[in-house]
Amino acid sequence: MSSEEPESQSRSIAAVERAMDVLLLFGRSPRPDLGVTEIATELGLTKAAVHRILTALRNRELITVDPASRRYALGHAAIALGRAYLARTDLRLLAAGELRRLSAQTGETATLSIRRGDTRLYAEQVVPKQELRMEVSLGIPYALHAGSSSKAILAFLPDEEIDGYLARHRLERVTDATITDPEKLRAELAETRARGYATSLGERQVGAASVAAPVFDHDGHVVAAISVSGPVTRFEPHMADCVRLLLDSAARISAQLGHSD
């Protein structure tokens, strides 16, 4: 093998990496389109290099250009890749590592709940090695007004969906702590949305305390919630200490679904 071949391979790899950097920039940018100067400045490339990369990406329909503004956006081939990834995404697998981490860090039960219409159900849980611990039943639908995981989903739905839910459902009492007054629930949901997480002290299960955070998809829609829960006598004094860990885990799962703040 001549000395020129490794150099040629290195240049080819570098060119591919720069093209990937450009493509990923479109994926993480809050703007729908980008100009050559913006891309060059952001990635530290020359405009000539950016032009070459964009031409190559356009040839594969990964990037499209507006002829009038000369600004670039993701093409349908890139969007097809994203949809293919999402179609193969198993939320339980994505969340598994985070649930294990949360349970290990807090010493309590970590759960994943998935929205199903006007209900949500537990899809996965990791329980601690403690004699006294919380365990949930997987696959059973629960109402969206009782418990932290339910409220973490309901609070982040569009206002019209919340209105629709309240119009369709009487707020049944699950325990003595369940919120059954619609106006009180609206106030609770507003507070939940403002702080980014929900709490519950025995609203769905007597003797349980929990804190939950929403999980969002690539369109910013809430699709699930993760929670940490434990016996109220042990967990309530430490609930606040778990919030940052919980929010970080929810953000990482959301990011894997394509969500960006």
C-alpha positions in Angstrom: 0.0 0.0 0.0 1.4 3.4 -1.0 1.8 6.2 1.5 -0.7 8.2 -0.6 -3.6 5.7 0.2 -3.7 6.3 4.0 -3.6 10.1 3.4 -6.4 9.8 0.8 -8.5 7.7 3.3 -7.9 10.2 6.1 -9.0 13.1 3.8 -12.1 11.1 2.9 -12.9 10.4 6.5 -12.5 14.1 7.4 -14.8 15.1 4.5 -17.5 12.7 5.8 -17.1 14.0 9.3 -17.5 17.6 8.2 -20.6 16.6 6.2 -22.0 14.9 9.3 -21.3 18.0 11.4 -23.3 20.1 8.9 -26.2 17.7 8.9 -26.2 17.5 12.7 -26.2 21.3 12.9 -29.5 21.4 11.0 -30.9 18.8 13.5 -30.1 20.7 16.6 -30.7 24.3 15.3 -33.9 26.0 16.6 -34.1 27.7 13.2 -35.9 25.9 10.3 -33.3 27.0 7.8 -29.7 28.1 7.7 -27.5 30.2 5.4 -23.9 29.4 4.3 -22.4 32.1 6.4 -24.2 30.9 9.6 -23.0 27.3 9.0 -19.5 28.3 8.3 -19.3 30.5 11.4 -20.9 27.9 13.6 -18.6 25.1 12.5 -15.5 27.0 11.8 -15.4 26.1 8.1 -14.8 28.2 5.0 -17.7 29.2 2.9 -16.2 27.3 0.0 -16.1 24.1 2.1 -19.7 24.6 3.2 -20.8 25.0 -0.4 -19.1 21.8 -1.4 -20.7 19.9 1.5 -24.2 21.3 0.9 -23.9 20.4 -2.8 -23.1 16.8 -1.8 -25.9 16.6 0.7 -28.4 18.1 -1.8 -27.4 15.4 -4.3 -28.6 12.8 -1.8 -31.7 14.9 -1.0 -30.6 15.2 2.6 -30.6 19.0 2.3 -32.9 21.3 0.2 -32.4 24.9 -0.7 -34.9 27.8 -1.3 -33.9 29.3 -4.6 -35.2 32.7 -3.6 -33.5 33.1 -0.2 -30.6 30.7 -0.8 -31.2 29.3 2.6 -30.9 25.6 3.3 -33.1 23.2 5.3 -33.4 19.4 5.9 -34.5 17.5 2.9 -37.0 14.6 2.8 -34.3 12.0 2.9 -33.1 13.3 6.2 -36.6 13.4 7.5 -37.2 9.8 6.4 -34.1 8.7 8.4 -35.5 10.4 11.5 -38.9 8.8 11.0 -37.3 5.4 10.5 -35.4 5.8 13.8 -38.5 6.8 15.7 -40.5 3.9 14.2 -37.9 1.5 15.6 -37.6 3.2 19.0 -38.8 1.2 22.0 -39.4 3.7 24.8 -39.0 1.0 27.4 -35.5 0.2 26.1 -34.6 3.9 26.0 -35.7 4.5 29.5 -34.3 1.3 31.1 -30.9 2.7 31.8 -32.3 5.8 33.3 -34.7 3.9 35.5 -31.9 1.7 36.8 -29.8 4.9 37.5 -32.7 6.6 39.3 -33.5 3.6 41.5 -29.8 3.1 42.4 -29.3 6.8 43.2 -32.5 7.3 45.3 -32.9 3.8 46.8 -36.5 3.9 45.7 -38.7 2.5 42.9 -38.4 4.2 39.4 -41.1 3.8 36.9 -42.0 4.6 33.3 -45.6 5.4 32.4 -46.9 5.7 28.8 -49.9 7.7 27.8 -52.8 5.8 26.1 -55.5 8.2 25.2 -57.3 9.4 28.3 -55.3 7.0 30.5 -51.7 6.1 31.3 -50.2 2.8 32.2 -47.0 1.6 33.8 -44.7 0.2 31.1 -41.6 -0.5 33.2 -40.2 -0.3 36.7 -37.0 -0.9 38.6 -37.4 -1.7 42.3 -34.8 -1.3 45.0 -33.4 -4.1 47.2 -35.3 -2.9 50.2 -37.7 -5.0 52.3 -40.2 -2.1 52.4 -40.7 -0.8 48.8 -43.3 0.3 46.3 -44.2 -2.0 43.4 -46.7 -1.2 40.6 -48.8 -3.3 38.3 -47.7 -3.0 34.6 -50.1 -2.6 31.8 -53.2 -1.5 33.8 -54.7 1.8 32.7 -55.0 4.6 35.3 -56.9 7.9 35.1 -54.9 11.0 34.3 -55.9 13.0 37.3 -54.6 10.9 40.2 -50.9 10.4 41.1 -47.7 12.2 40.1 -47.2 10.2 36.8 -50.7 11.0 35.7 -50.5 14.7 36.5 -47.0 14.9 34.9 -48.7 13.8 31.6 -51.9 15.7 31.9 -50.3 19.0 32.9 -48.2 19.2 29.8 -51.0 18.5 27.3 -52.4 21.4 25.3 -55.0 23.4 27.1 -57.7 22.2 24.8 -56.8 18.6 25.6 -57.0 19.3 29.3 -60.4 20.9 28.8 -61.6 17.9 26.8 -60.4 15.5 29.4 -62.2 17.3 32.2 -65.4 17.5 30.0 -65.3 13.8 29.3 -64.5 12.5 32.8 -65.8 12.9 36.3 -62.8 13.1 38.6 -63.3 9.9 40.5 -61.9 9.6 44.0 -59.2 6.9 44.2 -58.1 7.7 47.8 -59.0 10.4 50.3 -56.1 12.5 48.9 -57.2 12.4 45.3 -58.1 15.8 43.8 -61.7 15.6 42.6 -62.5 19.3 42.2 -61.8 20.4 38.6 -60.7 23.9 39.5 -58.3 22.6 42.2 -56.9 20.2 39.6 -56.4 23.0 37.1 -54.5 24.9 39.7 -52.4 21.9 40.5 -51.7 21.3 36.8 -50.6 24.9 36.3 -48.2 24.6 39.2 -46.9 21.3 37.9 -46.3 22.9 34.4 -44.5 25.9 35.9 -42.0 23.9 38.0 -41.6 21.0 35.5 -42.6 18.1 37.6 -45.6 16.6 39.6 -45.8 15.3 43.2 -48.2 13.1 45.0 -48.8 12.1 48.6 -51.1 9.1 48.5 -53.3 10.4 45.7 -53.5 7.1 43.8 -52.1 4.6 46.4 -52.5 5.1 50.2 -49.1 5.3 51.9 -47.1 6.1 48.8 -45.2 9.3 47.9 -43.9 10.1 44.4 -42.5 12.7 42.1 -42.7 12.5 38.3 -41.5 14.3 35.2 -42.8 14.4 31.6 -41.1 12.8 28.6 -41.5 14.6 25.3 -41.1 13.4 21.7 -39.5 15.2 18.7 -42.6 17.3 18.2 -42.7 18.5 21.8 -45.7 16.3 22.7 -45.7 14.7 26.1 -45.8 10.9 25.5 -44.8 9.5 28.9 -43.6 10.2 32.4 -40.9 8.8 34.7 -41.3 8.8 38.4 -39.6 7.9 41.7 -41.8 6.6 44.5 -41.5 5.1 47.9 -43.3 4.6 51.2 -44.5 8.1 52.3 -42.8 7.8 55.8 -39.4 7.2 54.2 -39.6 9.0 50.9 -41.5 12.2 51.6 -38.6 13.9 53.5 -36.3 13.2 50.6 -38.6 13.9 47.6 -37.1 17.3 46.9 -33.6 15.8 46.7 -34.7 13.6 43.8 -36.1 16.3 41.6 -32.9 17.3 39.8 -32.0 13.6 39.2 -35.5 12.9 37.8 -35.5 16.0 35.6 -32.1 15.2 34.1 -33.2 11.6 33.4 -36.4 12.8 31.7 -34.4 15.3 29.6 -32.0 12.5 28.4 -34.9 10.2 27.4 -36.7 13.1 25.6 -33.4 13.9 23.8 -33.2 10.4 22.5 -36.7 10.9 21.1 -35.5 13.9 19.2 -36.8 16.6 21.7 -34.7 19.7 22.2 -35.5 22.6 24.6 
